[in-house]
Amino acid sequence: MNKRSFAAACACAVGALTLTACGSGGGGASQGEDVTLKLVAADYGDKASNSSAAYWKDVAQRFTAANPKIKVDVQVINWNDIDSQVKTMIQSGNVPDVLQTGGYADKVADDLLYRADEVLSEKTRTNLIDSFAKAGEVKGVQYGIPFVSSARAFFYNKAVFAQAGITEAPKSWDDLRAAAEKIKAKVPGVTPYALPLGPEEAQGESLIWELGNGGGLTDAQGKYTLNSQANIESFTWLKSNLVEPGLTYANPATTDRKTAFADFAAGKAAMLNGHPSLIQMSKEGKVDYGVAPIPGRAGALKSTLGVADWMMAFKDNGHKEQVRTFLDFAYSKENTLKFDEMYDLMPVTEDTLQEMTGNGKHQDLEPFFALLPNAVFYPLGDTAWDAVSAEIKKSGGTAVSDPAKVLGELQKKAQETVSDQ
């Protein structure tokens, strides 16, 4: 979803929501006063007709109808820009009340957020799936409120595979390369493997390939290992086996996930790592697709990238009670189910999970539900992660041109960021 998105990945695989109050920050307001909350949220849509803005404006209107003294000012921002725009908001004192985006820990480090138990009723808090609630903790205290989850899997175009004479989904990197070579030779005009290493998805796609070679972002102690030998080997393989032979985009480092997904849904790309929102896009594009475990260097991976996106509440405007009222409304089954079904994302609340697994309407998501228990997540509780992730988004994709140099520079920046915490 831009991490990790269950990676969530990232978001999954992976929207932002901010509630900003009227008036000066920090003073607070009683429940009897009229208050405007500022909500800033990420956009999960891929076009104007399915923008998340329509969803949040509908939620805000219904909420205010039920709570006339609390209005909600909605601002929805695309994934490429939301981190930088929120940073500017905070620096300029225009702090939102509620933000929904991909990470929260850096805000905890700056002491900007309410604890989850301060802005969620017990009923809402206990309805969160426990593993995701725990992923929202920093040093044992929950600040991040999970919003949606996702996991990554391998998508392939069955018709293109048949045309190229490929009979099954690749299990290893060598299988993938061989399939890509057949597609290039027999199906002109189709990108064999869509590799999105641009700023929207660099951190997610990179981690998937690193996991495929036994690498990753951190070691067992949580220390960053961005330039590990395993990671360097992953990018070296990509460079030699996919990029230089012309089996993917000419410049993956400037190609975003949105482009890769759109190409697959239009039948212009044959293979890619995708999250559940690609299902509906593929159906709309009349693509006969298959879903399989992600290929690894030695065989299909037993793990995958899991992504959770997050909601958080800022203390600056002092609207704790109003924010709690809003979040309890936003996390009702009616609202969470509508959002999850709109974007084919996976839930983070128990009641919505039960509904989606029991109503018979989501058989397409079953491969993702199966993968999620073994998912690997971004180091979400690390207060340095948002800054490290931003650096990976900015330059990580260029590692396909010079793996050791680029990953070494990223490792140095990660260590500097950690030392500054």
C-alpha positions as a Markdown table, in Angstrom:
| # | Residue | x | y | z |
|---|---|---|---|---|
| 1 | Met | 0.0 | 0.0 | 0.0 |
| 2 | Asn | 3.3 | 4.5 | 0.2 |
| 3 | Lys | 5.2 | 0.2 | 3.7 |
| 4 | Arg | 4.1 | -1.1 | 4.3 |
| 5 | Ser | 2.1 | -1.1 | 3.9 |
| 6 | Phe | 0.4 | -7.5 | 6.3 |
| 7 | Ala | 3.4 | -4.5 | 4.5 |
| 8 | Ala | 1.6 | -2.5 | 4.5 |
| 9 | Ala | 3.2 | -2.9 | 3.4 |
| 10 | Cys | 3.2 | -1.0 | 3.1 |
| 11 | Ala | 1.8 | -1.1 | 3.4 |
| 12 | Cys | 1.2 | -2.0 | 3.1 |
| 13 | Ala | 1.6 | -1.9 | 0.9 |
| 14 | Val | -0.9 | 1.4 | 1.9 |
| 15 | Gly | -3.9 | 7.2 | 3.0 |
| 16 | Ala | -3.5 | 10.1 | 5.4 |
| 17 | Leu | -6.0 | 11.8 | 7.6 |
| 18 | Thr | -5.6 | 15.0 | 9.6 |
| 19 | Leu | -8.0 | 16.9 | 11.8 |
| 20 | Thr | -6.8 | 20.5 | 12.4 |
| 21 | Ala | -8.5 | 22.7 | 15.0 |
| 22 | Cys | -9.6 | 26.3 | 14.6 |
| 23 | Gly | -7.9 | 28.9 | 16.7 |
| 24 | Ser | -4.5 | 28.8 | 18.5 |
| 25 | Gly | -3.0 | 25.5 | 19.4 |
| 26 | Gly | -2.5 | 23.9 | 22.8 |
| 27 | Gly | -5.3 | 25.7 | 24.6 |
| 28 | Gly | -7.8 | 22.9 | 24.4 |
| 29 | Ala | -11.6 | 23.1 | 24.2 |
| 30 | Ser | -14.5 | 21.8 | 26.3 |
| 31 | Gln | -17.0 | 19.5 | 24.7 |
| 32 | Gly | -19.6 | 22.3 | 24.8 |
| 33 | Glu | -17.7 | 24.6 | 22.5 |
| 34 | Asp | -17.8 | 24.4 | 18.7 |
| 35 | Val | -14.5 | 22.9 | 17.4 |
| 36 | Thr | -13.1 | 22.2 | 13.9 |
| 37 | Leu | -10.8 | 19.3 | 13.8 |
| 38 | Lys | -8.2 | 19.1 | 11.0 |
| 39 | Leu | -7.9 | 15.7 | 9.4 |
| 40 | Val | -5.0 | 14.9 | 7.0 |
| 41 | Ala | -5.1 | 11.6 | 5.2 |
| 42 | Ala | -3.3 | 9.8 | 2.4 |
| 43 | Asp | -5.0 | 9.1 | -0.9 |
| 44 | Tyr | -5.4 | 5.4 | -1.6 |
| 45 | Gly | -7.1 | 6.0 | -5.0 |
| 46 | Asp | -5.5 | 5.8 | -8.3 |
| 47 | Lys | -7.8 | 8.3 | -10.1 |
| 48 | Ala | -10.1 | 11.1 | -9.2 |
| 49 | Ser | -13.2 | 8.8 | -9.2 |
| 50 | Asn | -11.9 | 6.7 | -6.4 |
| 51 | Ser | -10.0 | 9.3 | -4.4 |
| 52 | Ser | -10.0 | 8.9 | -0.6 |
| 53 | Ala | -11.2 | 12.5 | -0.4 |
| 54 | Ala | -14.8 | 11.4 | -1.2 |
| 55 | Tyr | -14.7 | 8.8 | 1.5 |
| 56 | Trp | -13.4 | 11.1 | 4.2 |
| 57 | Lys | -15.8 | 13.9 | 3.3 |
| 58 | Asp | -18.7 | 11.5 | 3.6 |
| 59 | Val | -17.4 | 10.3 | 7.0 |
| 60 | Ala | -16.9 | 13.9 | 8.1 |
| 61 | Gln | -20.4 | 15.0 | 7.0 |
| 62 | Arg | -22.1 | 12.1 | 8.8 |
| 63 | Phe | -20.0 | 12.6 | 11.9 |
| 64 | Thr | -20.9 | 16.3 | 12.1 |
| 65 | Ala | -24.6 | 15.5 | 11.5 |
| 66 | Ala | -24.4 | 13.3 | 14.7 |
| 67 | Asn | -22.1 | 15.7 | 16.5 |
| 68 | Pro | -23.1 | 19.3 | 15.5 |
| 69 | Lys | -20.5 | 21.0 | 17.6 |
| 70 | Ile | -17.6 | 19.2 | 16.0 |
| 71 | Lys | -16.8 | 19.9 | 12.3 |
| 72 | Val | -14.0 | 18.1 | 10.4 |
| 73 | Asp | -11.8 | 19.9 | 7.9 |
| 74 | Val | -10.6 | 17.1 | 5.5 |
| 75 | Gln | -7.3 | 17.4 | 3.5 |
| 76 | Val | -6.3 | 14.3 | 1.4 |
| 77 | Ile | -2.7 | 14.3 | 0.0 |
| 78 | Asn | -1.1 | 11.9 | -2.4 |
| 79 | Trp | 1.5 | 9.4 | -1.1 |
| 80 | Asn | 4.4 | 11.1 | -2.8 |
| 81 | Asp | 3.8 | 14.4 | -1.0 |
| 82 | Ile | 2.2 | 13.6 | 2.3 |
| 83 | Asp | 5.3 | 13.2 | 4.4 |
| 84 | Ser | 6.9 | 16.4 | 3.3 |
| 85 | Gln | 3.6 | 18.4 | 3.6 |
| 86 | Val | 2.9 | 17.1 | 7.1 |
| 87 | Lys | 6.5 | 18.0 | 8.1 |
| 88 | Thr | 5.9 | 21.5 | 6.8 |
| 89 | Met | 2.6 | 21.7 | 8.7 |
| 90 | Ile | 4.3 | 20.8 | 11.9 |
| 91 | Gln | 7.2 | 23.2 | 11.5 |
| 92 | Ser | 4.8 | 26.0 | 10.7 |
| 93 | Gly | 2.6 | 25.4 | 13.7 |
| 94 | Asn | -0.4 | 24.3 | 11.5 |
| 95 | Val | -0.5 | 20.9 | 13.3 |
| 96 | Pro | -3.3 | 18.6 | 12.4 |
| 97 | Asp | -5.5 | 17.0 | 15.1 |
| 98 | Val | -5.6 | 13.7 | 13.3 |
| 99 | Leu | -3.2 | 12.2 | 10.7 |
| 100 | Gln | -3.5 | 9.0 | 8.8 |
| 101 | Thr | -0.4 | 8.0 | 6.9 |
| 102 | Gly | 2.4 | 5.4 | 6.8 |
| 103 | Gly | 4.4 | 5.9 | 10.0 |
| 104 | Tyr | 4.1 | 7.4 | 13.4 |
| 105 | Ala | 7.3 | 6.8 | 15.5 |
| 106 | Asp | 9.1 | 10.0 | 14.5 |
| 107 | Lys | 6.2 | 12.0 | 16.0 |
| 108 | Val | 6.5 | 10.0 | 19.2 |
| 109 | Ala | 10.1 | 10.9 | 19.4 |
| 110 | Asp | 9.1 | 14.6 | 19.2 |
| 111 | Asp | 6.4 | 14.1 | 21.9 |
| 112 | Leu | 3.7 | 15.3 | 19.5 |
| 113 | Leu | 1.1 | 12.5 | 20.0 |
| 114 | Tyr | -1.6 | 11.4 | 22.4 |
| 115 | Arg | -1.3 | 7.8 | 23.6 |
| 116 | Ala | -3.9 | 5.6 | 21.9 |
| 117 | Asp | -5.7 | 5.0 | 25.2 |
| 118 | Glu | -6.2 | 8.8 | 25.5 |
| 119 | Val | -8.1 | 9.1 | 22.2 |
| 120 | Leu | -9.8 | 5.7 | 21.8 |
| 121 | Ser | -12.6 | 4.4 | 24.0 |
| 122 | Glu | -12.0 | 1.0 | 25.5 |
| 123 | Lys | -14.5 | -0.6 | 23.1 |
| 124 | Thr | -12.7 | 0.7 | 20.1 |
| 125 | Arg | -9.3 | -0.1 | 21.5 |
| 126 | Thr | -10.1 | -3.7 | 22.3 |
| 127 | Asn | -11.6 | -4.2 | 18.8 |
| 128 | Leu | -8.2 | -3.6 | 17.2 |
| 129 | Ile | -6.5 | -6.9 | 16.2 |
| 130 | Asp | -3.9 | -7.4 | 18.9 |
| 131 | Ser | -0.8 | -7.9 | 16.7 |
| 132 | Phe | -1.4 | -4.7 | 14.9 |
| 133 | Ala | -2.1 | -2.8 | 18.1 |
| 134 | Lys | 1.2 | -4.0 | 19.4 |
| 135 | Ala | 2.9 | -2.9 | 16.2 |
| 136 | Gly | 1.8 | 0.6 | 17.1 |
| 137 | Glu | 3.8 | 0.6 | 20.3 |
| 138 | Val | 7.0 | 2.5 | 21.1 |
| 139 | Lys | 8.8 | 1.2 | 24.2 |
| 140 | Gly | 5.6 | -0.7 | 25.2 |
| 141 | Val | 3.2 | 2.2 | 24.9 |
| 142 | Gln | 0.8 | 2.4 | 22.0 |
| 143 | Tyr | 0.7 | 5.7 | 20.0 |
| 144 | Gly | 0.1 | 4.4 | 16.5 |
| 145 | Ile | -3.5 | 3.3 | 15.8 |
| 146 | Pro | -3.6 | 0.8 | 12.9 |
| 147 | Phe | -5.9 | 1.9 | 10.1 |
| 148 | Val | -5.5 | -0.7 | 7.3 |
| 149 | Ser | -3.3 | -3.6 | 6.6 |
| 150 | Ser | -2.1 | -5.4 | 3.5 |
| 151 | Ala | 0.4 | -7.9 | 2.3 |
| 152 | Arg | 2.3 | -8.3 | -0.9 |
| 153 | Ala | 2.1 | -11.3 | -3.3 |
| 154 | Phe | 3.3 | -12.0 | -6.8 |
| 155 | Phe | 0.8 | -11.2 | -9.7 |
| 156 | Tyr | 1.2 | -12.5 | -13.2 |
| 157 | Asn | -0.8 | -12.2 | -16.4 |
| 158 | Lys | -2.1 | -15.6 | -17.4 |
| 159 | Ala | -2.8 | -14.7 | -21.0 |
| 160 | Val | 0.7 | -13.4 | -21.5 |
| 161 | Phe | 2.2 | -16.4 | -19.8 |
| 162 | Ala | 0.2 | -18.7 | -22.2 |
| 163 | Gln | 1.4 | -16.7 | -25.2 |
| 164 | Ala | 5.0 | -17.0 | -24.0 |
| 165 | Gly | 4.7 | -20.7 | -23.3 |
| 166 | Ile | 5.1 | -20.4 | -19.5 |
| 167 | Thr | 3.1 | -23.0 | -17.7 |
| 168 | Glu | 3.5 | -22.0 | -14.0 |
| 169 | Ala | 4.3 | -19.0 | -11.8 |
| 170 | Pro | 8.0 | -18.6 | -11.2 |
| 171 | Lys | 9.3 | -19.8 | -7.8 |
| 172 | Ser | 12.9 | -18.6 | -7.9 |
| 173 | Trp | 14.7 | -15.6 | -9.2 |
| 174 | Asp | 16.1 | -17.7 | -12.0 |
| 175 | Asp | 12.6 | -18.8 | -12.9 |
| 176 | Leu | 11.5 | -15.2 | -13.0 |
| 177 | Arg | 14.3 | -14.2 | -15.3 |
| 178 | Ala | 13.7 | -17.1 | -17.6 |
| 179 | Ala | 10.0 | -16.2 | -17.8 |
| 180 | Ala | 10.8 | -12.5 | -18.4 |
| 181 | Glu | 13.2 | -13.5 | -21.3 |
| 182 | Lys | 10.4 | -15.6 | -22.9 |
| 183 | Ile | 7.9 | -12.8 | -22.6 |
| 184 | Lys | 10.4 | -10.3 | -24.1 |
| 185 | Ala | 11.0 | -12.6 | -27.0 |
| 186 | Lys | 7.4 | -13.7 | -27.7 |
| 187 | Val | 5.1 | -10.9 | -26.5 |
| 188 | Pro | 6.4 | -7.6 | -27.8 |
| 189 | Gly | 5.1 | -4.4 | -26.3 |
| 190 | Val | 4.7 | -5.9 | -22.8 |
| 191 | Thr | 7.1 | -5.1 | -19.9 |
| 192 | Pro | 8.1 | -8.5 | -18.6 |
| 193 | Tyr | 8.6 | -7.4 | -15.0 |
| 194 | Ala | 7.3 | -4.1 | -13.6 |
| 195 | Leu | 10.0 | -2.9 | -11.1 |
| 196 | Pro | 8.8 | 0.2 | -9.2 |
| 197 | Leu | 11.8 | 1.6 | -7.4 |
| 198 | Gly | 10.6 | 5.3 | -7.6 |
| 199 | Pro | 9.9 | 7.4 | -4.5 |
| 200 | Glu | 6.4 | 6.0 | -4.0 |
| 201 | Glu | 7.5 | 2.4 | -3.5 |
| 202 | Ala | 11.3 | 2.2 | -3.2 |
| 203 | Gln | 11.3 | 1.1 | 0.5 |
| 204 | Gly | 8.7 | -1.7 | -0.2 |
| 205 | Glu | 10.0 | -3.2 | -3.4 |
| 206 | Ser | 13.6 | -3.0 | -2.1 |
| 207 | Leu | 12.7 | -4.9 | 1.0 |
| 208 | Ile | 10.8 | -7.6 | -0.9 |
| 209 | Trp | 13.9 | -8.3 | -3.0 |
| 210 | Glu | 16.2 | -8.1 | 0.0 |
| 211 | Leu | 14.0 | -10.7 | 1.9 |
| 212 | Gly | 14.3 | -12.9 | -1.1 |
| 213 | Asn | 18.1 | -13.2 | -0.5 |
| 214 | Gly | 17.9 | -13.5 | 3.3 |
| 215 | Gly | 18.6 | -9.8 | 3.8 |
| 216 | Gly | 16.4 | -7.0 | 5.2 |
| 217 | Leu | 16.4 | -3.6 | 6.8 |
| 218 | Thr | 17.7 | -4.5 | 10.2 |
| 219 | Asp | 19.4 | -7.3 | 12.1 |
| 220 | Ala | 18.0 | -9.3 | 15.0 |
| 221 | Gln | 18.9 | -6.5 | 17.4 |
| 222 | Gly | 17.1 | -3.9 | 15.4 |
| 223 | Lys | 20.2 | -2.2 | 14.0 |
| 224 | Tyr | 20.0 | -1.1 | 10.4 |
| 225 | Thr | 21.8 | -3.3 | 7.9 |
| 226 | Leu | 20.9 | -1.5 | 4.7 |
| 227 | Asn | 24.3 | -2.3 | 3.0 |
| 228 | Ser | 24.6 | -5.9 | 4.1 |
| 229 | Gln | 26.2 | -8.2 | 1.7 |
| 230 | Ala | 22.9 | -10.0 | 1.1 |
| 231 | Asn | 21.2 | -6.6 | 0.2 |
| 232 | Ile | 24.1 | -5.7 | -2.1 |
| 233 | Glu | 23.8 | -9.0 | -3.8 |
| 234 | Ser | 20.0 | -8.6 | -4.3 |
| 235 | Phe | 20.5 | -5.3 | -6.2 |
| 236 | Thr | 23.4 | -6.6 | -8.1 |
| 237 | Trp | 21.2 | -9.5 | -9.3 |
| 238 | Leu | 18.5 | -7.1 | -10.3 |
| 239 | Lys | 20.9 | -4.9 | -12.2 |
| 240 | Ser | 22.5 | -7.8 | -14.1 |
| 241 | Asn | 19.5 | -10.0 | -14.7 |
| 242 | Leu | 16.5 | -7.7 | -15.1 |
| 243 | Val | 17.5 | -4.0 | -15.6 |
| 244 | Glu | 20.5 | -4.2 | -18.0 |
| 245 | Pro | 18.9 | -6.9 | -20.2 |
| 246 | Gly | 15.9 | -4.7 | -20.7 |
| 247 | Leu | 13.4 | -7.0 | -18.9 |
| 248 | Thr | 11.9 | -4.2 | -16.9 |
| 249 | Tyr | 11.6 | -0.4 | -17.1 |
| 250 | Ala | 14.4 | 1.6 | -18.6 |
| 251 | Asn | 14.8 | 3.5 | -15.3 |
| 252 | Pro | 13.2 | 1.7 | -12.4 |
| 253 | Ala | 14.5 | 4.4 | -9.9 |
| 254 | Thr | 12.0 | 6.9 | -11.4 |
| 255 | Thr | 9.1 | 4.5 | -11.9 |
| 256 | Asp | 6.4 | 4.6 | -9.2 |
| 257 | Arg | 4.1 | 1.8 | -8.1 |
| 258 | Lys | 1.1 | 3.7 | -9.6 |
| 259 | Thr | 2.7 | 3.3 | -13.0 |
| 260 | Ala | 3.5 | -0.4 | -12.5 |
| 261 | Phe | 0.0 | -1.2 | -11.3 |
| 262 | Ala | -1.7 | 0.8 | -14.1 |
| 263 | Asp | 0.5 | -1.1 | -16.7 |
| 264 | Phe | -0.4 | -4.5 | -15.2 |
| 265 | Ala | -4.1 | -3.6 | -15.1 |
| 266 | Ala | -3.9 | -2.5 | -18.8 |
| 267 | Gly | -2.1 | -5.7 | -19.9 |
| 268 | Lys | 1.1 | -3.8 | -20.5 |
| 269 | Ala | 3.2 | -5.6 | -17.8 |
| 270 | Ala | 3.3 | -9.3 | -17.2 |
| 271 | Met | 4.6 | -9.7 | -13.6 |
| 272 | Leu | 5.0 | -7.6 | -10.5 |
| 273 | Asn | 4.8 | -7.7 | -6.7 |
| 274 | Gly | 1.4 | -6.2 | -5.8 |
| 275 | His | -1.0 | -5.7 | -2.9 |
| 276 | Pro | -4.8 | -6.5 | -2.9 |
| 277 | Ser | -5.9 | -3.2 | -4.5 |
| 278 | Leu | -4.4 | -4.5 | -7.7 |
| 279 | Ile | -7.2 | -7.2 | -7.8 |
| 280 | Gln | -10.0 | -4.8 | -8.6 |
| 281 | Met | -7.8 | -2.8 | -11.0 |
| 282 | Ser | -7.0 | -6.0 | -12.9 |
| 283 | Lys | -10.7 | -7.0 | -13.1 |
| 284 | Glu | -11.6 | -3.6 | -14.4 |
| 285 | Gly | -8.9 | -3.9 | -17.0 |
| 286 | Lys | -10.2 | -7.4 | -17.9 |
| 287 | Val | -6.8 | -8.9 | -17.1 |
| 288 | Asp | -6.8 | -12.7 | -16.3 |
| 289 | Tyr | -4.4 | -12.6 | -13.4 |
| 290 | Gly | -2.9 | -15.2 | -11.1 |
| 291 | Val | -1.5 | -14.7 | -7.5 |
| 292 | Ala | 1.4 | -16.7 | -6.1 |
| 293 | Pro | 4.0 | -16.5 | -3.3 |
| 294 | Ile | 6.8 | -14.1 | -4.1 |
| 295 | Pro | 9.8 | -15.7 | -5.8 |
| 296 | Gly | 13.1 | -15.7 | -3.8 |
| 297 | Arg | 16.6 | -16.5 | -4.8 |
| 298 | Ala | 16.4 | -20.1 | -3.8 |
| 299 | Gly | 12.6 | -20.6 | -4.2 |
| 300 | Ala | 9.2 | -19.2 | -3.3 |
| 301 | Leu | 9.3 | -17.1 | -0.1 |
| 302 | Lys | 7.4 | -18.3 | 3.0 |
| 303 | Ser | 7.3 | -14.8 | 4.3 |
| 304 | Thr | 6.1 | -11.6 | 2.6 |
| 305 | Leu | 6.1 | -7.8 | 3.2 |
| 306 | Gly | 3.3 | -6.8 | 5.5 |
| 307 | Val | 2.2 | -3.2 | 5.7 |
| 308 | Ala | 0.1 | -1.3 | 8.1 |
| 309 | Asp | -0.9 | 2.3 | 7.7 |
| 310 | Trp | -1.6 | 4.4 | 10.8 |
| 311 | Met | -3.8 | 6.9 | 12.4 |
| 312 | Met | -2.4 | 9.2 | 15.1 |
| 313 | Ala | -3.7 | 12.1 | 17.2 |
| 314 | Phe | -1.7 | 15.3 | 17.9 |
| 315 | Lys | -1.7 | 17.0 | 21.3 |
| 316 | Asp | -1.0 | 20.5 | 20.0 |
| 317 | Asn | -4.6 | 21.8 | 19.6 |
| 318 | Gly | -5.8 | 20.2 | 22.9 |
| 319 | His | -8.9 | 18.6 | 21.4 |
| 320 | Lys | -8.5 | 15.2 | 23.0 |
| 321 | Glu | -12.2 | 14.6 | 23.8 |
| 322 | Gln | -13.3 | 15.7 | 20.3 |
| 323 | Val | -10.7 | 13.5 | 18.7 |
| 324 | Arg | -11.8 | 10.5 | 20.7 |
| 325 | Thr | -15.4 | 11.1 | 19.6 |
| 326 | Phe | -14.4 | 11.3 | 16.0 |
| 327 | Leu | -12.1 | 8.3 | 16.1 |
| 328 | Asp | -14.7 | 6.1 | 17.8 |
| 329 | Phe | -17.0 | 7.1 | 14.9 |
| 330 | Ala | -14.4 | 6.5 | 12.2 |
| 331 | Tyr | -13.5 | 3.1 | 13.5 |
| 332 | Ser | -17.1 | 1.8 | 13.5 |
| 333 | Lys | -17.6 | -1.3 | 11.4 |
| 334 | Glu | -19.7 | 0.6 | 8.9 |
| 335 | Asn | -16.8 | 2.9 | 8.1 |
| 336 | Thr | -13.9 | 0.6 | 8.3 |
| 337 | Leu | -15.6 | -2.1 | 6.2 |
| 338 | Lys | -16.5 | 0.5 | 3.5 |
| 339 | Phe | -12.9 | 1.7 | 3.2 |
| 340 | Asp | -11.4 | -1.8 | 3.2 |
| 341 | Glu | -13.8 | -3.0 | 0.5 |
| 342 | Met | -13.4 | 0.1 | -1.5 |
| 343 | Tyr | -9.6 | -0.5 | -1.9 |
| 344 | Asp | -9.4 | -4.3 | -1.4 |
| 345 | Leu | -7.4 | -3.8 | 1.8 |
| 346 | Met | -7.3 | -6.0 | 4.8 |
| 347 | Pro | -8.9 | -4.9 | 8.1 |
| 348 | Val | -7.2 | -4.1 | 11.5 |
| 349 | Thr | -10.4 | -4.5 | 13.6 |
| 350 | Glu | -11.9 | -7.8 | 14.8 |
| 351 | Asp | -15.5 | -7.1 | 13.8 |
| 352 | Thr | -14.5 | -6.1 | 10.2 |
| 353 | Leu | -12.2 | -9.1 | 9.9 |
| 354 | Gln | -15.1 | -11.4 | 10.9 |
| 355 | Glu | -17.4 | -9.7 | 8.4 |
| 356 | Met | -14.9 | -9.9 | 5.5 |
| 357 | Thr | -13.9 | -13.5 | 6.1 |
| 358 | Gly | -17.5 | -14.7 | 6.7 |
| 359 | Asn | -19.6 | -12.9 | 4.1 |
| 360 | Gly | -18.3 | -14.8 | 1.1 |
| 361 | Lys | -17.5 | -11.7 | -0.9 |
| 362 | His | -13.7 | -11.7 | -0.5 |
| 363 | Gln | -12.4 | -15.0 | -1.9 |
| 364 | Asp | -9.9 | -13.0 | -3.9 |
| 365 | Leu | -8.2 | -11.9 | -0.7 |
| 366 | Glu | -7.8 | -15.4 | 0.7 |
| 367 | Pro | -4.1 | -15.7 | -0.6 |
| 368 | Phe | -3.3 | -12.5 | 1.2 |
| 369 | Phe | -5.0 | -13.5 | 4.4 |
| 370 | Ala | -3.0 | -16.7 | 4.3 |
| 371 | Leu | 0.3 | -14.8 | 3.8 |
| 372 | Leu | -0.2 | -12.2 | 6.5 |
| 373 | Pro | 0.7 | -14.3 | 9.6 |
| 374 | Asn | 4.2 | -14.8 | 8.2 |
| 375 | Ala | 4.7 | -11.2 | 7.1 |
| 376 | Val | 7.7 | -9.1 | 7.8 |
| 377 | Phe | 7.0 | -5.5 | 8.7 |
| 378 | Tyr | 9.0 | -2.3 | 8.5 |
| 379 | Pro | 10.7 | -1.3 | 11.8 |
| 380 | Leu | 7.6 | 0.8 | 12.7 |
| 381 | Gly | 8.4 | 1.3 | 16.4 |
| 382 | Asp | 11.8 | 2.7 | 15.6 |
| 383 | Thr | 11.7 | 6.5 | 16.0 |
| 384 | Ala | 14.3 | 6.8 | 13.2 |
| 385 | Trp | 12.3 | 4.8 | 10.7 |
| 386 | Asp | 10.3 | 7.6 | 9.1 |
| 387 | Ala | 13.5 | 9.5 | 8.4 |
| 388 | Val | 15.3 | 6.4 | 7.1 |
| 389 | Ser | 12.3 | 5.5 | 5.0 |
| 390 | Ala | 12.3 | 8.9 | 3.5 |
| 391 | Glu | 15.9 | 8.5 | 2.4 |
| 392 | Ile | 15.2 | 5.1 | 0.9 |
| 393 | Lys | 12.3 | 6.6 | -1.1 |
| 394 | Lys | 14.5 | 9.4 | -2.3 |
| 395 | Ser | 17.5 | 7.5 | -3.5 |
| 396 | Gly | 17.1 | 3.7 | -2.8 |
| 397 | Gly | 16.0 | 2.9 | -6.3 |
| 398 | Thr | 19.3 | 4.1 | -7.7 |
| 399 | Ala | 20.9 | 1.1 | -6.0 |
| 400 | Val | 20.2 | -0.9 | -9.2 |
| 401 | Ser | 23.0 | 1.2 | -10.9 |
| 402 | Asp | 25.6 | 1.1 | -8.2 |
| 403 | Pro | 24.5 | -1.2 | -5.3 |
| 404 | Ala | 27.4 | -1.0 | -2.9 |
| 405 | Lys | 27.8 | 2.8 | -3.2 |
| 406 | Val | 24.1 | 3.7 | -2.9 |
| 407 | Leu | 23.4 | 1.2 | -0.1 |
| 408 | Gly | 26.5 | 2.3 | 1.7 |
| 409 | Glu | 25.4 | 6.0 | 1.6 |
| 410 | Leu | 21.9 | 5.0 | 2.9 |
| 411 | Gln | 23.5 | 3.0 | 5.7 |
| 412 | Lys | 25.6 | 6.0 | 6.7 |
| 413 | Lys | 22.5 | 8.3 | 6.8 |
| 414 | Ala | 20.5 | 5.7 | 8.8 |
| 415 | Gln | 23.3 | 5.5 | 11.4 |
| 416 | Glu | 23.5 | 9.3 | 11.6 |
| 417 | Thr | 19.7 | 9.5 | 12.0 |
| 418 | Val | 19.8 | 6.9 | 14.8 |
| 419 | Ser | 22.6 | 8.8 | 16.6 |
| 420 | Asp | 20.6 | 12.0 | 16.5 |
| 421 | Gln | 17.6 | 10.5 | 18.2 |
